[in-house]
Amino acid sequence: MIGECTGRFRFESPRRQGSLLAADHTSNAVALRFMYRFPLGPLIGWLTLLVVTLGRLQADTATFEFRVMTWNIWHGGREDGKDVGPRRVIEVIRDSKADLVALQETYGSGELIAKELGFHLLSRGTNLSIHSRYPILEDVSVFEAFKCVGALVELPGGRRLILYSIWLPYGKDIWVKETRAQESVAGWLQACQPSAADLLKIQQEINARLAAPKYQGIPVLIAGDFNSMSHLDYTAAAKAEYREIVDWPTSRVLPPHGYRDAYRTVNPTVNRLKDRTWSPRFPDQEQDRIDFIYFRGPGLEPTAATVLETHAERFPSDHAAVLATFRWRP
């Protein structure tokens, strides 16, 4: 079949075989007469496939942004009322525009929250749940059900991400007033040893669980209520705010394995009041940052991170929420 192109396509019956026959130049166009040795149908099909494939490649390689929240919602959010509390929790999450949410102290409110948000839900035990705007493909949980739940999530463009929601114990009675004033730094560190010990076990089990080839290269986020402070806060530069320089053991567990603290990555300057997640409801408590989002993975970088602690009526939890925006580059 011979084709002639002069700004539009017109195809004529073949007269003889050959290669490029002629190129007629005019002031407005170049007319090419050519012949090819295969039918027109397969060519159109091949071009269509090429366009579709290029479109998919562009979607797969485009920069993608998403938001992750971690939040201990305090007894299912019901401290202010069976109905009004969870409603406020839902409103805070919805207003944040979070795409992935790691909850602690879910305690029976998970299904309601997921339904009202239109999110996918993975819960484990009574304490922990993961809520996702995007499909949850697999349960990758490890360790004890009360302390860890994990989900493999499929984001737009075929990207996959793993999110863990965790809760760690604290070794003292948090409600005893002025415990810091009554104890030495050694006592403070002892109170956080249980959280460090459990986090080490969780990290080891996550590494073992994700050792299969199909998980290689997938970014991992570990978010939750760590019930421990961070060595990135109690620094020499911030001694005026915290009184002491403390090398908290719990915050030392994940960095050797490639994880970074999303909030401190974006907010390198310590501001105790602005940073603290414990406790917006109890100002008499030691005000500290004890809720974290850790991340690792190629092309993943936090661009914003903030603490959420307000609601038009009343904030429904004793913990503030942490919200981080991530940019995923190819």
N, C-alpha and C positions, 0 to 999 in steps of 0.2 A: 504494500500500500504506500502510495506517495502522498506526503502532506505538504501543503503550501501555507506559509505563515506570513501575513501582511497586517498584523495588528489583531487579527482574529484567525481562528483555525478553519481551513477548508480542506477536506480530504478528497482526493481524486483516485480513480483506479490506476493501478500500476501499469507502466508501459514497458519498462525494462528494468533489470536489476542494476544496481550500482551503489555508490556511496554518495557523498555530497555532490550534488549536480551543479547548483548555481547559487550565487548570491547577488540579487539585484538591489543596488543601493538607490534610494530616492531621498528627497529632502526630509521626509517625515518618518520613514521606516526602512527597515532592512527586510527584504523578502527572501526567505530561505526555502529552497525546494530540496527535500531530502527523502530518502527511502530507507525503511528498516525492514528487517526480515522476520518480524513476529507480529501477530495480530494486535490491533488497537486495544482490545479488552484487557488483556493481561497488563499492558502498560498503565492503563488507568487504575487498575487494581493495585499495582505496585506503588504508584504515586500516592494513592489514598493511604496505603499502609505506612508509607514513609511519613506522611503528614501526621497521622495518628501517633506513630512512634515518637516523632520529634516533640509532639505536644506532651506526651507522657514523660519524656526525658526532661523537658523544661519544668514540668510540675514537680518531678522528683528532685531536681537540683535547685529549685528556687528556695530562697531564704524563707523560713517559717517561724512565726512567733506564737507563743502560747503562755498561759499563766497557770502557776501552780500555787495552791494554798495548803498550809497545814494549820490545824486548829483543834485544840482540846475544847469541846463544847460544853463541858461541865455537866455530868449526869444527864446526858442526852439533850441538853439545852433546856431542861424542864425546871430549873431552880426558880424561875420567875413565873411558873405556871405550866400546867400540862399541855396546854394548847398555845398560849402566847409565847412561851420560850422557844419551842421549835420553829414557830413562825418567824421569830426574829432571827434565828440562826439562818433560816432559808433566805431571808431578805439580805442579810449581810453577805452571804455567798453569792447570791444573784447580783447584787450591786457591785461586787468586786470583779465580775466578769471572769472569774476563775474557770479554767478548762478542766483541770485536774485538782481534786481535793482529797487530802489525807486527813481523816478525822480520828480523834481519840475521844474516849468516853462517849461513844455513840449510843450505847445503852438503849436499844429499842427504837431509836429515831431514824435509823439509816434508811429504811424503806420509804418513809414519809418524805425525807429530804430528797432522795433520789427521784421519787415520783413527781414532786413539785418542781424540781429543776429540770426534769426530763433527761436525767443522767443515767448512765449505766452504773451498776452497783456491784461491788465485791466486798462482802463482810466475812469476818472470821471471828468466832466467839462473840462475846457481848461488847467488847471494848472498841475494836478497830474496824474501820471501813474505808474503802476507796470509792470515790464518786468521779465519774469521767464523762465528759461531753462526747468522747469518742469511744468506739467499741473496745471492750475488754476481751482479749483473745485467750488469755490463759492465767490461771492461778499459779503464781510462783512463790507462794508463801514458804517461810522457814521458821524455825525456832518454835516458841510457845504461842498458842493461838491468842492468848491475852496480850501478847507483846509485839506481834509482828504479822502483817498481812502484806502480800505483794501481788501486783498485777502487771501483765504484759499488755500494753495498750497500743492500738493502731491509730496513728495520727494521719491527717490528710497527706496525700502523696505517697502512701505506702510506708511512711516512716513508722518505726516501732520504738517504744520507750518502755522502760520498766520503772514502776513507782512502788516504793515500800512506805507503809504507814506504821510507825513504831511507837511504843510507849515504854519508858524505862523507869525503874523504881528509884526512890530516894531513901537514904538510910536513916533519916531523922523524922521527927514529927514536925511537918511544915508549919503547923498552926501554933506552935509554941513561939511566943513573942520574943524578939531580940535574941534569937539563938546565936547569931553571929557575934553579938557583943559578949556573950557568955563563954564563947569557945575560942580556941586558938585556930590558926590556919590549918594546923594538923587535924583538928576536929572537923573543919569544913571539908577537907579532902576525904576524910573517912566517910562522911555522909554521902559523898558522890561515888564511892567505890562500887556499890551495887550497880549503878547505871553504867559505869565503865566496863565492869565484868560482863554484863549482859550484852552490851553493844559489841564487845569483842567477839562473843559467841555468834551474834547475829551476822556480823561481817564475815566471819569464817564460813557460816552456813550459806550465806548469799553467794560467796565465791564458789563454793562447791556446787550449789544449785544451778549456777549460771555458767558452769564450765563446759557445757555441751557446745559444739560448734555453732548450732543454730542461734545462740545468744551472743556470739562474738560481734563486737562493734556496736552493740545496742547500748545507748546511754542509760544510766541508772541514777535514780533519785531516791534518797533515803530521807524521809521527812517525819517529824513528829514531836512529841513531848519528851524531851531528853531528861528532864528533871535534874539538870546539871548546868552549871555556868560554863563559859568558854575562856580559854587562855588568850583568845584574841581580844577579849574585853578587859580583862584584869592585867593590863600592861603598865609599863612604866609611864607611858604618855597619859594614861587615864588614872593614875594613882590618886589624884585629887578627888575623883568621883567614887572610887572603890576602896580607897584607904590602903589596899594591899596589892601586891603583885602576886598572882596565884596561877600556877601551872595546872589547871584543872585536867584530870586524866581522861575524862570522857571525850572532850573535844580533840584529844590527841589520837583517838583510835582510828578514825577514817582517813585523814589526810595521807598517811603513808601508802594507801591503796588508791590514790588518785582522786579522792573526793575533795571538794572545796565547799566552804560555807557560802551559800549564795548571798545571804544578806550582808555579811561582812565584805564580800568581794565587791559589792556595789557601793557599800557604805563603809569605807575604810576608817573614817574618823569616829571614835567612840563618843556616843552621847547617851548616857545611862537612861535618862528619862525617855528620850525618843526611841531608844532601841528596845526597851524592856517589854517582855511579854507576860511577865508575872509581877504584879497582878493589877489590872485596871480596876478591879472591884474592891481590892483590899490594899489601900495605900499604906497601912501599917506594916505590911509584909516587906521584907527585903525586895527591892525592885530590881529584877534581873532578867536577862535574856536567856530563857531555858527551852525555847521552841525553835527548831532549826529545819532548814532545807539544805541538804548536802547533795552535790551532783558530781557526776563524772561522765565523760563521753566525748567523742570527736565532734567538733563543730558546734558544741553546745556552750552558750555563754549567757549569763544573766545580764540584762540591760537595766533592770529596775527591781527594787525590793523595798517593801514597806511593812510597817506594823499597823494592823487594823484593830481599833478598839472603840469605835463609836457606832451608835445606832440612834435613829431619830427619837426613839422612846427611851430605851435603856439597853445597854450592851448586855447580851445574855450569858456571858461566860466570865469565869475568873481568869482565864487565859486570853490574851490578845491573839489574833490570828497573824500569821506571816504570809505575805503574798509576794511572789517573785515572778517576774516576766523573763522568759528565756527566748533567745534568738538562736535558731538552729540553721547554721550555714552548711552548704554542701562541702 
